[in-house]
Amino acid sequence: MSSLAEIARICGVSIGATSKALSGKPGVSEATRQRILSVAAQHNYRPNRLVHAIQSGRSLTVGLTCNDFRDDFSGRIVEGMLEVLYGADYDAIVISWDLCVHEGEKVLRTFAERRVDGLLMFPPADQPSQAYLQELKSFHRPIVVVDQTFAGVEDYDFVGSQDFEGGVLAVDHLVALGHRDIANIGLRKTSTGRARLEGFRAGMQRHGLAVHDKWMREIQRYGTEEAYRHAKELLQGPTPPTAIVAFNDWVAMDVLAAAHDLGRRVPQDVSIVGFADLKVASVVRPRLTTVAQDPSTIGRRAAGRLLELLGVMAPETGGEPAPEGLVCDRVPVRLAPGESCGPAPSGRV
């Protein structure tokens, strides 16, 4: 593979003229440009991105922080991000909070040292420390927050889902099936969990239904057996709910397991609604009714917004003026009916 200097020598022109021709800049005749491009192609020339970064002040890389990119949902968001970034000739440096980081601020220092042009940030699992938030303020590059929000990132653009609206959708679907006694197993420590819970309450209120404290359960630590235990307690109570709305599909899987272990039929005895539309929702039996999110679109829009902030991509506004100030983009959700929901049991309508 030839260098810029070798291409210039073969063409009998200066390195500056060669650089202008290869980068599409003015300052060389069209005949000279075409000759340089032809020689570069013949000799398999590839530009030196490090040199380009030094000259332009841009590294053509962005930082990407993720809690767990092995997860189906997060993985599809990252896939959407990379599709847009690679299409714009940008690379991504991916760092997992869980696998690589003991101190949150270390991530930002690493990205600053690598001179990334911007940051796509899934939030860490827990509320960041003050040291992290201070490091974030001194990052001085565009940041787009993805999926979750937390205190201290109100001044950054955000792309996520319509979590509140999804909570309402779940209730609407169950009420249409005749359910009135509806429980909720939520996760309030996350912004998505709080928004879904607010949507659940708003949906219940809209239909004139009571939200019973005994049927409102909260998971303290996600990924434990808490959801399973909550579901068993709800289903073993003297007046069990006829339907349960779960924080997400994994929690809904725990509810399905608890119902199976107690000999409760789904959906004849209890209906279950998840959230996310993970791949597992379509392979479990009965197939899970879930509020479907669109993680690939979330990823594409987040990466696109970052590139807009970098001036690389024009805003996609459908002919409308580009939005001023911060952008809060929530991708629509929809109900994906499965077989885990059915009419309310006779006598409980």
VEXSE-484759 format. One record per residue (C-alpha): residue in three letters; chain; x, y, z; residue number from 0. Coordinates in nm, 3 decimals. Example, Ala and Ser with C-alpha at 12.3 -4.5 7.8 and 13.67 -1.06 7.14 Angstrom:
+-----+----+---------+---------+---------+-----+
!  aa ! ch !      c1 !      c2 !      c3 !   i !
+-----+----+---------+---------+---------+-----+
! ALA !  A !   1.230 !  -0.450 !   0.780 !   0 !
! SER !  A !   1.367 !  -0.106 !   0.714 !   1 !
+-----+----+---------+---------+---------+-----+
END
This chain:
+-----+----+---------+---------+---------+-----+
!  aa ! ch !      c1 !      c2 !      c3 !   i !
+-----+----+---------+---------+---------+-----+
! MET !  A !   0.000 !   0.000 !   0.000 !   0 !
! SER !  A !   0.150 !   0.329 !  -0.115 !   1 !
! SER !  A !   0.187 !   0.644 !   0.093 !   2 !
! LEU !  A !   0.077 !   0.995 !   0.004 !   3 !
! ALA !  A !   0.438 !   1.089 !  -0.073 !   4 !
! GLU !  A !   0.476 !   0.798 !  -0.314 !   5 !
! ILE !  A !   0.158 !   0.890 !  -0.501 !   6 !
! ALA !  A !   0.288 !   1.249 !  -0.530 !   7 !
! ARG !  A !   0.626 !   1.127 !  -0.661 !   8 !
! ILE !  A !   0.468 !   0.899 !  -0.923 !   9 !
! CYS !  A !   0.241 !   1.180 !  -1.044 !  10 !
! GLY !  A !   0.522 !   1.438 !  -1.040 !  11 !
! VAL !  A !   0.328 !   1.683 !  -0.822 !  12 !
! SER !  A !   0.363 !   1.818 !  -0.470 !  13 !
! ILE !  A !   0.235 !   1.637 !  -0.163 !  14 !
! GLY !  A !   0.003 !   1.933 !  -0.100 !  15 !
! ALA !  A !  -0.153 !   1.905 !  -0.445 !  16 !
! THR !  A !  -0.192 !   1.529 !  -0.400 !  17 !
! SER !  A !  -0.362 !   1.577 !  -0.065 !  18 !
! LYS !  A !  -0.606 !   1.832 !  -0.213 !  19 !
! ALA !  A !  -0.692 !   1.603 !  -0.502 !  20 !
! LEU !  A !  -0.754 !   1.302 !  -0.279 !  21 !
! SER !  A !  -0.963 !   1.497 !  -0.029 !  22 !
! GLY !  A !  -1.172 !   1.673 !  -0.295 !  23 !
! LYS !  A !  -1.044 !   2.019 !  -0.206 !  24 !
! PRO !  A !  -0.995 !   2.298 !  -0.463 !  25 !
! GLY !  A !  -0.650 !   2.409 !  -0.577 !  26 !
! VAL !  A !  -0.569 !   2.154 !  -0.849 !  27 !
! SER !  A !  -0.690 !   2.125 !  -1.207 !  28 !
! GLU !  A !  -0.947 !   1.861 !  -1.293 !  29 !
! ALA !  A !  -0.700 !   1.682 !  -1.522 !  30 !
! THR !  A !  -0.441 !   1.664 !  -1.242 !  31 !
! ARG !  A !  -0.705 !   1.549 !  -0.991 !  32 !
! GLN !  A !  -0.818 !   1.265 !  -1.217 !  33 !
! ARG !  A !  -0.460 !   1.154 !  -1.280 !  34 !
! ILE !  A !  -0.385 !   1.149 !  -0.905 !  35 !
! LEU !  A !  -0.706 !   0.959 !  -0.828 !  36 !
! SER !  A !  -0.625 !   0.704 !  -1.098 !  37 !
! VAL !  A !  -0.271 !   0.645 !  -0.969 !  38 !
! ALA !  A !  -0.397 !   0.623 !  -0.610 !  39 !
! ALA !  A !  -0.650 !   0.356 !  -0.712 !  40 !
! GLN !  A !  -0.387 !   0.158 !  -0.903 !  41 !
! HIS !  A !  -0.153 !   0.158 !  -0.605 !  42 !
! ASN !  A !  -0.426 !   0.079 !  -0.349 !  43 !
! TYR !  A !  -0.373 !   0.404 !  -0.160 !  44 !
! ARG !  A !  -0.553 !   0.441 !   0.171 !  45 !
! PRO !  A !  -0.557 !   0.770 !   0.364 !  46 !
! ASN !  A !  -0.383 !   0.788 !   0.700 !  47 !
! ARG !  A !  -0.664 !   0.857 !   0.947 !  48 !
! LEU !  A !  -0.420 !   0.963 !   1.218 !  49 !
! VAL !  A !  -0.271 !   1.228 !   0.991 !  50 !
! HIS !  A !  -0.620 !   1.337 !   0.893 !  51 !
! ALA !  A !  -0.713 !   1.371 !   1.259 !  52 !
! ILE !  A !  -0.412 !   1.589 !   1.330 !  53 !
! GLN !  A !  -0.479 !   1.809 !   1.027 !  54 !
! SER !  A !  -0.856 !   1.841 !   1.071 !  55 !
! GLY !  A !  -0.882 !   1.832 !   1.449 !  56 !
! ARG !  A !  -1.120 !   1.537 !   1.420 !  57 !
! SER !  A !  -1.050 !   1.172 !   1.495 !  58 !
! LEU !  A !  -1.349 !   1.035 !   1.300 !  59 !
! THR !  A !  -1.428 !   0.819 !   1.603 !  60 !
! VAL !  A !  -1.696 !   0.843 !   1.869 !  61 !
! GLY !  A !  -1.711 !   0.690 !   2.214 !  62 !
! LEU !  A !  -1.991 !   0.449 !   2.300 !  63 !
! THR !  A !  -2.064 !   0.344 !   2.657 !  64 !
! CYS !  A !  -2.303 !   0.058 !   2.722 !  65 !
! ASN !  A !  -2.414 !  -0.136 !   3.028 !  66 !
! ASP !  A !  -2.431 !  -0.473 !   2.855 !  67 !
! PHE !  A !  -2.414 !  -0.487 !   2.476 !  68 !
! ARG !  A !  -2.465 !  -0.866 !   2.494 !  69 !
! ASP !  A !  -2.827 !  -0.798 !   2.589 !  70 !
! ASP !  A !  -3.074 !  -0.837 !   2.301 !  71 !
! PHE !  A !  -3.224 !  -0.489 !   2.341 !  72 !
! SER !  A !  -2.898 !  -0.298 !   2.394 !  73 !
! GLY !  A !  -2.729 !  -0.499 !   2.122 !  74 !
! ARG !  A !  -2.986 !  -0.394 !   1.865 !  75 !
! ILE !  A !  -2.948 !  -0.030 !   1.968 !  76 !
! VAL !  A !  -2.571 !  -0.056 !   1.920 !  77 !
! GLU !  A !  -2.625 !  -0.226 !   1.584 !  78 !
! GLY !  A !  -2.836 !   0.069 !   1.469 !  79 !
! MET !  A !  -2.572 !   0.313 !   1.590 !  80 !
! LEU !  A !  -2.290 !   0.138 !   1.407 !  81 !
! GLU !  A !  -2.492 !   0.123 !   1.087 !  82 !
! VAL !  A !  -2.518 !   0.503 !   1.080 !  83 !
! LEU !  A !  -2.165 !   0.569 !   1.205 !  84 !
! TYR !  A !  -1.998 !   0.338 !   0.955 !  85 !
! GLY !  A !  -2.211 !   0.487 !   0.678 !  86 !
! ALA !  A !  -2.058 !   0.824 !   0.766 !  87 !
! ASP !  A !  -1.701 !   0.679 !   0.777 !  88 !
! TYR !  A !  -1.693 !   0.703 !   1.156 !  89 !
! ASP !  A !  -1.556 !   0.437 !   1.388 !  90 !
! ALA !  A !  -1.670 !   0.365 !   1.743 !  91 !
! ILE !  A !  -1.471 !   0.287 !   2.055 !  92 !
! VAL !  A !  -1.703 !   0.075 !   2.269 !  93 !
! ILE !  A !  -1.655 !   0.048 !   2.645 !  94 !
! SER !  A !  -1.881 !  -0.160 !   2.868 !  95 !
! TRP !  A !  -1.958 !  -0.015 !   3.209 !  96 !
! ASP !  A !  -1.994 !  -0.363 !   3.356 !  97 !
! LEU !  A !  -1.688 !  -0.529 !   3.202 !  98 !
! CYS !  A !  -1.429 !  -0.254 !   3.180 !  99 !
! VAL !  A !  -1.499 !   0.018 !   3.434 ! 100 !
! HIS !  A !  -1.461 !   0.044 !   3.809 ! 101 !
! GLU !  A !  -1.488 !   0.422 !   3.822 ! 102 !
! GLY !  A !  -1.732 !   0.598 !   3.591 ! 103 !
! GLU !  A !  -1.510 !   0.899 !   3.538 ! 104 !
! LYS !  A !  -1.237 !   0.671 !   3.399 ! 105 !
! VAL !  A !  -1.452 !   0.617 !   3.090 ! 106 !
! LEU !  A !  -1.465 !   0.987 !   3.011 ! 107 !
! ARG !  A !  -1.094 !   1.033 !   3.070 ! 108 !
! THR !  A !  -1.025 !   0.744 !   2.834 ! 109 !
! PHE !  A !  -1.244 !   0.892 !   2.564 ! 110 !
! ALA !  A !  -1.091 !   1.238 !   2.609 ! 111 !
! GLU !  A !  -0.741 !   1.092 !   2.577 ! 112 !
! ARG !  A !  -0.846 !   0.911 !   2.259 ! 113 !
! ARG !  A !  -0.973 !   1.243 !   2.122 ! 114 !
! VAL !  A !  -1.314 !   1.105 !   2.026 ! 115 !
! ASP !  A !  -1.532 !   1.360 !   1.849 ! 116 !
! GLY !  A !  -1.840 !   1.286 !   2.057 ! 117 !
! LEU !  A !  -2.009 !   1.038 !   2.287 ! 118 !
! LEU !  A !  -2.312 !   0.809 !   2.265 ! 119 !
! MET !  A !  -2.390 !   0.726 !   2.625 ! 120 !
! PHE !  A !  -2.602 !   0.454 !   2.776 ! 121 !
! PRO !  A !  -2.616 !   0.551 !   3.143 ! 122 !
! PRO !  A !  -2.443 !   0.341 !   3.407 ! 123 !
! ALA !  A !  -2.655 !   0.101 !   3.612 ! 124 !
! ASP !  A !  -2.657 !   0.328 !   3.918 ! 125 !
! GLN !  A !  -2.669 !   0.704 !   3.967 ! 126 !
! PRO !  A !  -2.316 !   0.829 !   3.886 ! 127 !
! SER !  A !  -2.092 !   0.988 !   4.146 ! 128 !
! GLN !  A !  -2.032 !   1.361 !   4.165 ! 129 !
! ALA !  A !  -1.679 !   1.301 !   4.035 ! 130 !
! TYR !  A !  -1.827 !   1.139 !   3.725 ! 131 !
! LEU !  A !  -2.074 !   1.422 !   3.668 ! 132 !
! GLN !  A !  -1.794 !   1.676 !   3.705 ! 133 !
! GLU !  A !  -1.584 !   1.484 !   3.451 ! 134 !
! LEU !  A !  -1.887 !   1.480 !   3.220 ! 135 !
! LYS !  A !  -1.918 !   1.860 !   3.237 ! 136 !
! SER !  A !  -1.554 !   1.900 !   3.139 ! 137 !
! PHE !  A !  -1.581 !   1.664 !   2.842 ! 138 !
! HIS !  A !  -1.653 !   1.957 !   2.604 ! 139 !
! ARG !  A !  -1.767 !   1.743 !   2.313 ! 140 !
! PRO !  A !  -2.117 !   1.660 !   2.187 ! 141 !
! ILE !  A !  -2.300 !   1.396 !   2.392 ! 142 !
! VAL !  A !  -2.623 !   1.209 !   2.318 ! 143 !
! VAL !  A !  -2.779 !   1.013 !   2.605 ! 144 !
! VAL !  A !  -2.953 !   0.691 !   2.503 ! 145 !
! ASP !  A !  -3.249 !   0.492 !   2.645 ! 146 !
! GLN !  A !  -3.222 !   0.603 !   3.010 ! 147 !
! THR !  A !  -3.173 !   0.936 !   3.178 ! 148 !
! PHE !  A !  -3.038 !   1.024 !   3.522 ! 149 !
! ALA !  A !  -2.981 !   1.333 !   3.734 ! 150 !
! GLY !  A !  -2.700 !   1.545 !   3.593 ! 151 !
! VAL !  A !  -2.756 !   1.489 !   3.219 ! 152 !
! GLU !  A !  -3.044 !   1.729 !   3.164 ! 153 !
! ASP !  A !  -2.826 !   1.945 !   2.938 ! 154 !
! TYR !  A !  -2.770 !   1.677 !   2.673 ! 155 !
! ASP !  A !  -2.976 !   1.550 !   2.383 ! 156 !
! PHE !  A !  -3.169 !   1.230 !   2.446 ! 157 !
! VAL !  A !  -3.304 !   0.946 !   2.230 ! 158 !
! GLY !  A !  -3.519 !   0.670 !   2.379 ! 159 !
! SER !  A !  -3.865 !   0.514 !   2.374 ! 160 !
! GLN !  A !  -4.216 !   0.632 !   2.455 ! 161 !
! ASP !  A !  -4.208 !   0.452 !   2.789 ! 162 !
! PHE !  A !  -4.499 !   0.645 !   2.942 ! 163 !
! GLU !  A !  -4.719 !   0.580 !   2.640 ! 164 !
! GLY !  A !  -4.622 !   0.213 !   2.655 ! 165 !
! GLY !  A !  -4.750 !   0.188 !   3.010 ! 166 !
! VAL !  A !  -5.082 !   0.331 !   2.897 ! 167 !
! LEU !  A !  -5.099 !   0.090 !   2.601 ! 168 !
! ALA !  A !  -5.058 !  -0.211 !   2.830 ! 169 !
! VAL !  A !  -5.348 !  -0.101 !   3.051 ! 170 !
! ASP !  A !  -5.570 !  -0.015 !   2.754 ! 171 !
! HIS !  A !  -5.519 !  -0.362 !   2.609 ! 172 !
! LEU !  A !  -5.607 !  -0.538 !   2.932 ! 173 !
! VAL !  A !  -5.910 !  -0.320 !   3.000 ! 174 !
! ALA !  A !  -6.037 !  -0.395 !   2.649 ! 175 !
! LEU !  A !  -6.023 !  -0.763 !   2.745 ! 176 !
! GLY !  A !  -6.238 !  -0.696 !   3.051 ! 177 !
! HIS !  A !  -5.968 !  -0.683 !   3.318 ! 178 !
! ARG !  A !  -6.014 !  -0.454 !   3.616 ! 179 !
! ASP !  A !  -5.788 !  -0.612 !   3.879 ! 180 !
! ILE !  A !  -5.446 !  -0.532 !   3.736 ! 181 !
! ALA !  A !  -5.112 !  -0.557 !   3.918 ! 182 !
! ASN !  A !  -4.774 !  -0.409 !   3.830 ! 183 !
! ILE !  A !  -4.420 !  -0.533 !   3.891 ! 184 !
! GLY !  A !  -4.191 !  -0.239 !   3.821 ! 185 !
! LEU !  A !  -3.837 !  -0.107 !   3.854 ! 186 !
! ARG !  A !  -3.843 !   0.250 !   3.980 ! 187 !
! LYS !  A !  -3.466 !   0.294 !   4.006 ! 188 !
! THR !  A !  -3.449 !   0.349 !   3.627 ! 189 !
! SER !  A !  -3.601 !   0.638 !   3.434 ! 190 !
! THR !  A !  -3.771 !   0.394 !   3.195 ! 191 !
! GLY !  A !  -3.923 !   0.206 !   3.487 ! 192 !
! ARG !  A !  -4.057 !   0.524 !   3.643 ! 193 !
! ALA !  A !  -4.205 !   0.642 !   3.313 ! 194 !
! ARG !  A !  -4.375 !   0.305 !   3.250 ! 195 !
! LEU !  A !  -4.518 !   0.309 !   3.601 ! 196 !
! GLU !  A !  -4.653 !   0.661 !   3.550 ! 197 !
! GLY !  A !  -4.811 !   0.544 !   3.226 ! 198 !
! PHE !  A !  -4.965 !   0.246 !   3.405 ! 199 !
! ARG !  A !  -5.116 !   0.473 !   3.672 ! 200 !
! ALA !  A !  -5.242 !   0.719 !   3.411 ! 201 !
! GLY !  A !  -5.404 !   0.439 !   3.214 ! 202 !
! MET !  A !  -5.575 !   0.300 !   3.522 ! 203 !
! GLN !  A !  -5.701 !   0.646 !   3.617 ! 204 !
! ARG !  A !  -5.830 !   0.711 !   3.266 ! 205 !
! HIS !  A !  -6.046 !   0.399 !   3.290 ! 206 !
! GLY !  A !  -6.162 !   0.481 !   3.641 ! 207 !
! LEU !  A !  -5.979 !   0.185 !   3.795 ! 208 !
! ALA !  A !  -5.822 !   0.174 !   4.140 ! 209 !
! VAL !  A !  -5.447 !   0.118 !   4.177 ! 210 !
! HIS !  A !  -5.418 !  -0.110 !   4.479 ! 211 !
! ASP !  A !  -5.098 !  -0.084 !   4.682 ! 212 !
! LYS !  A !  -5.108 !  -0.459 !   4.752 ! 213 !
! TRP !  A !  -5.075 !  -0.523 !   4.378 ! 214 !
! MET !  A !  -4.795 !  -0.270 !   4.317 ! 215 !
! ARG !  A !  -4.460 !  -0.443 !   4.354 ! 216 !
! GLU !  A !  -4.113 !  -0.297 !   4.307 ! 217 !
! ILE !  A !  -3.792 !  -0.476 !   4.212 ! 218 !
! GLN !  A !  -3.495 !  -0.346 !   4.411 ! 219 !
! ARG !  A !  -3.225 !  -0.538 !   4.226 ! 220 !
! TYR !  A !  -3.280 !  -0.623 !   3.862 ! 221 !
! GLY !  A !  -3.167 !  -0.970 !   3.750 ! 222 !
! THR !  A !  -3.243 !  -1.140 !   4.083 ! 223 !
! GLU !  A !  -3.535 !  -1.367 !   4.180 ! 224 !
! GLU !  A !  -3.732 !  -1.074 !   4.321 ! 225 !
! ALA !  A !  -3.975 !  -1.059 !   4.030 ! 226 !
! TYR !  A !  -4.047 !  -1.432 !   4.059 ! 227 !
! ARG !  A !  -4.115 !  -1.398 !   4.433 ! 228 !
! HIS !  A !  -4.340 !  -1.096 !   4.381 ! 229 !
! ALA !  A !  -4.538 !  -1.283 !   4.116 ! 230 !
! LYS !  A !  -4.587 !  -1.588 !   4.342 ! 231 !
! GLU !  A !  -4.706 !  -1.367 !   4.626 ! 232 !
! LEU !  A !  -4.951 !  -1.187 !   4.399 ! 233 !
! LEU !  A !  -5.091 !  -1.507 !   4.253 ! 234 !
! GLN !  A !  -5.119 !  -1.680 !   4.593 ! 235 !
! GLY !  A !  -5.308 !  -1.394 !   4.758 ! 236 !
! PRO !  A !  -5.670 !  -1.430 !   4.871 ! 237 !
! THR !  A !  -5.783 !  -1.206 !   4.582 ! 238 !
! PRO !  A !  -5.516 !  -1.237 !   4.312 ! 239 !
! PRO !  A !  -5.509 !  -0.994 !   4.020 ! 240 !
! THR !  A !  -5.642 !  -1.116 !   3.687 ! 241 !
! ALA !  A !  -5.356 !  -0.949 !   3.500 ! 242 !
! ILE !  A !  -4.997 !  -0.840 !   3.567 ! 243 !
! VAL !  A !  -4.803 !  -0.572 !   3.378 ! 244 !
! ALA !  A !  -4.427 !  -0.636 !   3.398 ! 245 !
! PHE !  A !  -4.141 !  -0.387 !   3.373 ! 246 !
! ASN !  A !  -4.002 !  -0.574 !   3.072 ! 247 !
! ASP !  A !  -4.007 !  -0.910 !   2.895 ! 248 !
! TRP !  A !  -3.753 !  -1.068 !   3.130 ! 249 !
! VAL !  A !  -3.968 !  -0.981 !   3.430 ! 250 !
! ALA !  A !  -4.268 !  -1.115 !   3.239 ! 251 !
! MET !  A !  -4.075 !  -1.442 !   3.197 ! 252 !
! ASP !  A !  -4.046 !  -1.462 !   3.575 ! 253 !
! VAL !  A !  -4.422 !  -1.406 !   3.606 ! 254 !
! LEU !  A !  -4.485 !  -1.685 !   3.354 ! 255 !
! ALA !  A !  -4.258 !  -1.915 !   3.554 ! 256 !
! ALA !  A !  -4.434 !  -1.835 !   3.881 ! 257 !
! ALA !  A !  -4.775 !  -1.899 !   3.724 ! 258 !
! HIS !  A !  -4.654 !  -2.232 !   3.585 ! 259 !
! ASP !  A !  -4.508 !  -2.342 !   3.919 ! 260 !
! LEU !  A !  -4.834 !  -2.256 !   4.097 ! 261 !
! GLY !  A !  -5.049 !  -2.434 !   3.841 ! 262 !
! ARG !  A !  -5.205 !  -2.110 !   3.719 ! 263 !
! ARG !  A !  -5.308 !  -2.109 !   3.354 ! 264 !
! VAL !  A !  -5.198 !  -1.827 !   3.125 ! 265 !
! PRO !  A !  -5.409 !  -1.652 !   3.005 ! 266 !
! GLN !  A !  -5.718 !  -1.831 !   3.147 ! 267 !
! ASP !  A !  -5.632 !  -1.751 !   3.511 ! 268 !
! VAL !  A !  -5.395 !  -1.457 !   3.469 ! 269 !
! SER !  A !  -5.290 !  -1.241 !   3.174 ! 270 !
! ILE !  A !  -4.936 !  -1.107 !   3.144 ! 271 !
! VAL !  A !  -4.792 !  -0.810 !   2.951 ! 272 !
! GLY !  A !  -4.420 !  -0.749 !   2.902 ! 273 !
! PHE !  A !  -4.226 !  -0.455 !   2.757 ! 274 !
! ALA !  A !  -3.955 !  -0.445 !   2.487 ! 275 !
! ASP !  A !  -4.053 !  -0.723 !   2.241 ! 276 !
! LEU !  A !  -3.730 !  -0.917 !   2.289 ! 277 !
! LYS !  A !  -3.669 !  -1.222 !   2.075 ! 278 !
! VAL !  A !  -3.756 !  -1.445 !   2.369 ! 279 !
! ALA !  A !  -4.112 !  -1.307 !   2.368 ! 280 !
! SER !  A !  -4.190 !  -1.487 !   2.043 ! 281 !
! VAL !  A !  -4.035 !  -1.824 !   2.132 ! 282 !
! VAL !  A !  -4.182 !  -1.874 !   2.481 ! 283 !
! ARG !  A !  -4.518 !  -2.050 !   2.511 ! 284 !
! PRO !  A !  -4.765 !  -1.899 !   2.538 ! 285 !
! ARG !  A !  -4.618 !  -1.625 !   2.322 ! 286 !
! LEU !  A !  -4.583 !  -1.308 !   2.524 ! 287 !
! THR !  A !  -4.801 !  -1.004 !   2.473 ! 288 !
! THR !  A !  -4.560 !  -0.713 !   2.497 ! 289 !
! VAL !  A !  -4.518 !  -0.343 !   2.432 ! 290 !
! ALA !  A !  -4.282 !  -0.343 !   2.135 ! 291 !
! GLN !  A !  -3.996 !  -0.095 !   2.125 ! 292 !
! ASP !  A !  -3.779 !  -0.022 !   1.821 ! 293 !
! PRO !  A !  -3.417 !  -0.043 !   1.942 ! 294 !
! SER !  A !  -3.261 !  -0.031 !   1.595 ! 295 !
! THR !  A !  -3.435 !   0.299 !   1.523 ! 296 !
! ILE !  A !  -3.328 !   0.433 !   1.864 ! 297 !
! GLY !  A !  -2.967 !   0.352 !   1.775 ! 298 !
! ARG !  A !  -2.987 !   0.502 !   1.429 ! 299 !
! ARG !  A !  -3.150 !   0.822 !   1.554 ! 300 !
! ALA !  A !  -2.902 !   0.861 !   1.841 ! 301 !
! ALA !  A !  -2.602 !   0.822 !   1.610 ! 302 !
! GLY !  A !  -2.763 !   1.048 !   1.353 ! 303 !
! ARG !  A !  -2.824 !   1.315 !   1.614 ! 304 !
! LEU !  A !  -2.460 !   1.300 !   1.727 ! 305 !
! LEU !  A !  -2.343 !   1.337 !   1.368 ! 306 !
! GLU !  A !  -2.578 !   1.636 !   1.330 ! 307 !
! LEU !  A !  -2.416 !   1.797 !   1.633 ! 308 !
! LEU !  A !  -2.075 !   1.731 !   1.476 ! 309 !
! GLY !  A !  -2.188 !   1.893 !   1.151 ! 310 !
! VAL !  A !  -2.134 !   1.568 !   0.961 ! 311 !
! MET !  A !  -2.499 !   1.489 !   0.887 ! 312 !
! ALA !  A !  -2.779 !   1.729 !   0.800 ! 313 !
! PRO !  A !  -3.077 !   1.709 !   1.037 ! 314 !
! GLU !  A !  -3.358 !   1.486 !   0.910 ! 315 !
! THR !  A !  -3.649 !   1.722 !   0.959 ! 316 !
! GLY !  A !  -3.878 !   1.628 !   0.669 ! 317 !
! GLY !  A !  -3.848 !   1.976 !   0.525 ! 318 !
! GLU !  A !  -3.908 !   2.143 !   0.861 ! 319 !
! PRO !  A !  -3.649 !   2.376 !   1.017 ! 320 !
! ALA !  A !  -3.393 !   2.197 !   1.232 ! 321 !
! PRO !  A !  -3.494 !   2.194 !   1.601 ! 322 !
! GLU !  A !  -3.327 !   2.453 !   1.819 ! 323 !
! GLY !  A !  -3.182 !   2.368 !   2.157 ! 324 !
! LEU !  A !  -3.184 !   2.025 !   2.313 ! 325 !
! VAL !  A !  -3.358 !   1.736 !   2.142 ! 326 !
! CYS !  A !  -3.563 !   1.478 !   2.333 ! 327 !
! ASP !  A !  -3.654 !   1.215 !   2.075 ! 328 !
! ARG !  A !  -3.880 !   0.934 !   2.193 ! 329 !
! VAL !  A !  -3.935 !   0.659 !   1.936 ! 330 !
! PRO !  A !  -4.298 !   0.536 !   1.924 ! 331 !
! VAL !  A !  -4.396 !   0.202 !   2.076 ! 332 !
! ARG !  A !  -4.679 !  -0.033 !   1.981 ! 333 !
! LEU !  A !  -4.863 !  -0.324 !   2.136 ! 334 !
! ALA !  A !  -4.753 !  -0.664 !   2.004 ! 335 !
! PRO !  A !  -5.032 !  -0.908 !   2.097 ! 336 !
! GLY !  A !  -4.935 !  -1.263 !   2.188 ! 337 !
! GLU !  A !  -5.113 !  -1.545 !   2.365 ! 338 !
! SER !  A !  -5.031 !  -1.446 !   2.722 ! 339 !
! CYS !  A !  -5.338 !  -1.220 !   2.740 ! 340 !
! GLY !  A !  -5.701 !  -1.323 !   2.725 ! 341 !
! PRO !  A !  -6.042 !  -1.222 !   2.856 ! 342 !
! ALA !  A !  -6.075 !  -1.163 !   3.230 ! 343 !
! PRO !  A !  -6.189 !  -1.475 !   3.418 ! 344 !
! SER !  A !  -6.563 !  -1.518 !   3.453 ! 345 !
! GLY !  A !  -6.697 !  -1.332 !   3.754 ! 346 !
! ARG !  A !  -6.398 !  -1.092 !   3.770 ! 347 !
! VAL !  A !  -6.503 !  -0.859 !   3.488 ! 348 !
+-----+----+---------+---------+---------+-----+
END
